[in-house]
Amino acid sequence: MPVEVRLPTILRPHVGGAPSVTAEGSTVGELFDGLVAKYPSLKGQLITESGDLHKFVNVYRNDDDIRYTGRLDTPVEENDVVSIIPAVAGG
């Protein structure tokens, strides 16, 4: 089932400049695995070497922060929108 993945400006060069791409999978982790397989330069941008979500990105399924819905095991369904947002820190 196709799911729209919206990308921040900083990740768009890895996917040919597109603001969003479609991916398939039943969880956010499967979506990200498919994205990295299709766009290898995304490797390390989304998932750490240990297989966890990179701490410098926030990910939302529709309006829900996946940190509270199962992280990479968060289920996705057709017509969901997954948004990747860079983490911002201030001081």
Rosetta blueprint (number, residue, H / E / L):
1 M L
2 P E
3 V E
4 E E
5 V E
6 R E
7 L L
8 P L
9 T H
10 I H
11 L H
12 R H
13 P H
14 H H
15 V H
16 G L
17 G L
18 A L
19 P L
20 S E
21 V E
22 T E
23 A E
24 E E
25 G L
26 S L
27 T E
28 V H
29 G H
30 E H
31 L H
32 F H
33 D H
34 G H
35 L H
36 V H
37 A H
38 K H
39 Y L
40 P H
41 S H
42 L H
43 K L
44 G L
45 Q L
46 L L
47 I E
48 T L
49 E L
50 S L
51 G L
52 D L
53 L E
54 H L
55 K L
56 F L
57 V E
58 N E
59 V E
60 Y E
61 R E
62 N L
63 D L
64 D E
65 D E
66 I H
67 R H
68 Y H
69 T L
70 G L
71 R H
72 L H
73 D H
74 T L
75 P E
76 V L
77 E L
78 E L
79 N L
80 D L
81 V E
82 V E
83 S E
84 I E
85 I E
86 P E
87 A L
88 V L
89 A L
90 G L
91 G L
